[in-house]
């Protein structure tokens, strides 16, 4: 058996395609044997090292992030019999509709040789030989009207499409346009804009509840509750809470803030009586930077309630019908934050809320609510330029992205809201808050579906706050408020820490989303020389002087224009104290993209591994077939040898039995 196996292995070694082994076995000289042995050992060792590195890199799933501007692919066909001049006019019309502010790649069966067609600034990237589609770049619509040579009809084959895909894979593109739908190009999409006045009392103190009465009553509740804790006279359900006194103090401190006051007010606020309104003037600007004819005013903005700033205004671009299919690249806003108020309110040191003077601005994708926590502030008396950059972000899922990503387009809890990871987490936490305390937190975005749900800490929901008598403190009501606040503020935190399937784990980053980044620059505004003209246009012409409060505040401007008395220019400060200008612009010509792709794909890994094996030892697929053949022959020889041994053993047993029989017979005869 050993002899047979040795023979088969020797036969395989002498005939295998693996480099080094046949030479080692067939060489008769010691030097050559050592030479090929050293070659085989070194190549095997180095090849093993390289393969280990290759597979380690591959299974670490690295990615490459590509970035750049997106181009437009225009697919078009021209019949050989058609007029070339007519084709050029049609192409001019298409490019004019596209209003190309980005690269235009022309792919199709045009039956002309564009290498003979010129543009003033266009560049011919590639023109395939006859019977292949052209692939050209246009940066201008000024094409030559001289007809180039007309080629024969080009036929599309599998090879044709392979060439197209190979060439196009070298560029950055997503969409292919036909001449019938050229309006759907790679245009920028202007985001929604939300603006909130940082002073919630700019429109005056609400009549339904004064800040003074609210603070006074909450302080009485706080004193009463601390007395109950000291005398151990509070609900049994709260006695098991650790550090109950510190937590109750913290709850009342949160209620003794402007936010605590605002969540106790009616959400449906009356319209502002200030003149002019927060949005004084508004203009849209198109692709060519000229002002469009589309109307823009306070009515263009949607008024929304906010727990921190009371009233916010959102410009929803999806609700605006832009004329002539313009692409909006800029919006200019003139805002009025109103006069400074001197209502005594508590100062709250906070990361997510501002008590500065001016406006809070949030730039967000269309179809998503504003995230004011991640917005920025703009002060009055300034002109501000907000540069917006649109980026289409694409990610890949596991295993390359260890955290994974989701293909969800909308939120499960709100089908009308586009999916973002931050909104998903906040809506999930709001859902837990409602389940555990039957209220929603003002610290998080409130879903539209929960707009009428009670906000945690809303004391006015259970009793009137216009009364400040300590006798009106209802034990059951205050117990409910404190209990709901404890659950909302501390209970949810414990839930998130103990729950393995927390909101952060449930809400993955989207695999594809549009991101808007902003950069702000500011300058002092306005110039003193234009203040009187501003006052004339936006105060006098808008009949704001009919408002007694407004006229009293701006009386110096009014008297100066009417030439009443001699007002020093140093007294004309009210416009700079109350008004500001913000210009939102998108300087880019087309969306940027940021896309993740695998650094090593399976075909790349197979190609690299195959190249290494072939380079160092000449191992190919055929080598694997040879190995399988060797194993087959070894098993076959082993089986044949086993059968031969069994046959021989059977023959040997038969002879032995006959000999034994003869011995017995001879014994009997002798007997």
Secondary structure, DSSP 8 states (H G I E B T S, - for coil): -HHHHHHHHHHHHHH-SSTTHHHHHH--SHHHHHHHHHHHHHHHHHHHHHHHHHHHHHHTT-EEEEEEE-EEEEEEE--TTS-HHHHHHHHHHHHHHHT--S-EEEEEE--B-GGG--BSS-EEEEE--TTS-EEEEES-S-B--S---B-------HHHHHHHHHHHTTS-EEEEEETTSTTS-S-----EEEEEES-TTTT---SS--HHHHHHHHHHHHHHHHHHHHTT-S-HHHHTSTTHHHHHHHHHHHHSSHHHHHTTS-SS------SS-SEEEEEEE-TTS-B-S---SGGGSEEEEETTTEEEEEE-GGG---GGG----EEEEEEE--S-----------SS---SSSEEEEEE-TTS---GGG-EEE-SSEEEEEEEEEEEEE---TTTSTT-EE---EETTEEEEE--HHHHHHHHHHHHHHHHHSSB-TTS---GGGTTS-BTT-GGGTS-SS---GGG--HHHHHHHHHHHHIIIIIHHHHHHH-TT-HHHH--EESEEEEEEEEEEEEE---GGGHHHHHIIIIITTTGGGSHHHHHHTHHHHHHHTT-S---GGG--HHHHHEEEEEEE---SS-EEEEEEESS-HHHHHHHHHHHHHHHH---HHHHHHHHHHHHHHHHHHHHHHHHHHHHHHHHHHHHHHHHHHHHHHHHHH-
